[in-house]
Amino acid sequence: MRNSGFTLTELMVVAALLSVVSLLVFMSVQSATQATEVAKAKADAQRGVREVLNVVSRELELAAKVGDDSLIPPLEPVEITEDISDTVPVQVAFQIPTDGTGRGWSQRIIYRFFNEDLNGNALLDSGEDENGDGLLTRCLLRLQDRDGDGDTGGAGEQEMVARVNNLSTFSFTMVGDTVTVTASATEPLLMRRGAGDAPESITSTVSTQIYLIN
């Protein structure tokens, strides 16, 4: 007659099966969590870059294509400048009409791509915080000398376009009367695949063509 209870072998088999089941459950939860993180990062990247391009398109399409020194302030055509510094790869400067006469034009507007992420990992590393705000700044800045004092240091003269701070690349290319704007936004994935692995990231790139109507 067999005594009631489990043998050591049976307990070991049950423990092994529980370990396998626990591992499968953990892997399933981890996979679902990673998929959720990827989907959120992708949505944030796409939303950010599209919001910025929508703002730029609405204003840049009004830019003047030719200059006129007889106006006050003098009218200057669209100007694209590249490689200004390590953290400012590109900017575009332009003016837009302030009335319907063709004689009234705004002070010069500048869209400047400011990117502290020098190594492109979407994380703030030592030596990258150029503006000293404790954050990784990756944005398009809008600058305009609204008070006419010759600089853009006054209140409201510098602002982050669409409050989007995840831009990784930005470019302006002008051919004829059309400016092509291409931008990328990158979101880091916080979950690491291994102790020594670099964090992965998700990047979304959008390009639009803007026809200058003035």
NORQUI-V672104 format. One record per residue. RES is the residue in one small letter. PSI is psi as a letter, one per 30 degrees, with the letter a starting at -180 (* if undefined). OMEGA is omega in radians with two decimals (* if undefined). D_LAST is the distance of its C-alpha to the last C-alpha in Angstrom with 2 decimals. Layout:
RES|PSI|OMEGA|D_LAST, RES|PSI|OMEGA|D_LAST
This chain:
m|k|-3.08|100.57, r|k|3.05|97.08, n|k|3.10|96.20, s|l|3.14|93.17, g|a|-3.09|89.93, f|k|3.06|87.69, t|l|3.11|88.57, l|e|3.14|86.67, t|e|3.13|85.29, e|e|3.11|83.95, l|e|3.13|82.29, m|e|3.11|80.66, v|e|3.12|79.35, v|e|3.13|77.95, a|e|3.13|76.30, a|e|3.13|74.74, l|e|3.11|73.41, l|e|3.12|71.98, s|e|3.13|70.28, v|e|3.13|68.69, v|e|3.13|67.54, s|e|3.13|66.14, l|e|3.13|64.25, l|e|3.12|62.78, v|e|3.12|61.73, f|e|-3.14|60.14, m|e|3.13|58.24, s|e|3.12|57.04, v|e|3.13|55.82, q|e|3.13|54.17, s|e|3.13|52.41, a|e|3.13|51.16, t|e|3.12|49.98, q|e|3.13|48.13, a|e|3.11|46.47, t|e|3.13|45.35, e|e|3.14|43.98, v|e|-3.12|42.07, a|e|3.13|40.57, k|e|3.14|39.51, a|e|3.13|38.03, k|e|3.14|36.05, a|e|3.14|34.73, d|e|3.14|33.79, a|e|-3.13|31.97, q|e|-3.12|29.99, r|e|-3.11|29.15, g|e|-3.07|28.04, v|e|3.13|25.63, r|e|3.11|24.05, e|e|3.13|23.64, v|e|-3.11|21.85, l|e|3.10|19.44, n|e|3.13|18.71, v|e|-3.12|17.82, v|e|-3.09|15.64, s|e|-3.09|13.74, r|e|-3.09|13.06, e|e|-3.06|11.58, l|f|-3.14|10.09, e|f|3.13|7.82, l|f|-3.03|5.91, a|k|3.10|6.05, a|k|3.14|4.99, k|f|3.14|6.10, v|l|-3.12|8.39, g|l|3.10|10.84, d|j|-3.08|12.62, d|f|-3.11|16.19, s|f|-3.09|17.06, l|l|3.07|15.35, i|j|-0.07|17.35, p|l|3.12|16.73, p|k|-3.12|15.45, l|k|3.12|11.82, e|k|3.11|11.98, p|l|3.10|9.94, v|k|3.14|10.68, e|k|3.09|14.46, i|k|-3.13|16.90, t|k|-3.11|20.52, e|l|3.04|23.53, d|h|3.11|27.22, i|e|3.07|27.01, s|l|3.13|30.35, d|e|-3.09|32.55, t|f|3.09|31.10, v|i|-3.10|27.41, p|f|-3.05|26.58, v|l|2.98|22.79, q|l|3.04|19.90, v|k|3.14|16.14, a|k|-3.08|14.67, f|l|3.06|11.22, q|l|-3.14|10.03, i|l|-3.11|8.38, p|k|3.08|8.64, t|f|3.08|12.31, d|a|-3.08|12.53, g|g|-3.06|11.31, t|f|-3.05|12.12, g|g|3.13|9.16, r|f|-3.11|12.06, g|j|-3.11|12.63, w|l|-3.09|11.27, s|l|2.87|13.28, q|l|-3.06|15.81, r|k|3.09|14.98, i|k|3.12|15.19, i|k|2.93|17.27, y|j|-3.05|18.24, r|k|3.09|21.62, f|j|-3.12|24.02, f|j|-3.02|27.49, n|j|3.12|30.44, e|f|-3.07|34.07, d|i|-3.00|35.54, l|f|-3.14|36.44, n|g|3.02|38.90, g|g|-3.13|36.86, n|g|3.10|39.63, a|g|3.09|37.69, l|k|3.11|40.47, l|j|3.13|40.77, d|l|-3.13|43.16, s|k|3.11|44.87, g|f|-3.09|42.68, e|f|-3.05|39.33, d|i|-3.05|38.81, e|e|-3.10|36.84, n|f|3.02|35.74, g|g|-3.12|39.26, d|g|3.12|38.48, g|g|-3.12|40.92, l|l|3.01|38.34, l|j|-3.10|36.56, t|k|3.13|32.91, r|i|-2.98|30.48, c|l|2.98|27.16, l|k|3.13|23.48, l|k|3.01|23.19, r|k|-3.12|20.36, l|k|3.08|20.84, q|k|3.11|19.51, d|i|-3.04|21.43, r|e|-3.08|21.43, d|f|3.05|24.39, g|g|-3.12|23.29, d|g|3.06|26.53, g|f|3.08|25.11, d|l|-3.12|25.70, t|h|-3.12|24.91, g|f|-3.11|28.54, g|l|3.14|28.58, a|k|3.10|29.10, g|g|-3.10|26.20, e|f|3.03|24.08, q|k|3.12|24.80, e|l|3.10|24.93, m|k|-3.08|25.55, v|k|3.09|22.81, a|g|-3.13|24.49, r|h|-3.13|27.80, v|k|-3.06|28.15, n|h|3.10|30.45, n|g|-3.09|31.39, l|k|-3.13|28.67, s|f|3.06|30.30, t|l|3.10|27.52, f|k|3.13|23.76, s|k|3.03|21.50, f|k|3.08|17.93, t|k|-3.10|17.47, m|k|3.05|14.46, v|j|-3.09|14.94, g|b|-3.13|12.49, d|g|-3.07|9.13, t|k|3.06|11.28, v|k|3.06|12.83, t|k|3.13|16.32, v|k|3.11|17.91, t|k|-3.10|21.69, a|k|3.06|23.98, s|k|3.03|27.71, a|k|-3.09|29.88, t|k|3.09|33.61, e|k|3.11|36.41, p|k|3.00|39.93, l|k|-3.02|42.95, l|f|-3.14|45.61, m|k|-3.14|48.55, r|k|-3.13|49.99, r|f|3.13|51.80, g|l|-3.03|54.36, a|e|-3.09|55.41, g|g|-3.09|53.96, d|k|2.98|50.94, a|k|3.13|47.37, p|k|3.09|45.52, e|l|-3.14|43.47, s|l|3.11|39.89, i|k|-3.13|37.41, t|k|3.06|33.89, s|k|-3.11|31.03, t|k|3.14|27.97, v|k|3.12|24.75, s|k|3.11|21.72, t|l|3.10|18.38, q|k|-3.08|15.40, i|j|3.10|11.87, y|k|-3.13|9.20, l|j|-3.02|5.72, i|f|-3.14|3.83, n|*|*|0.00
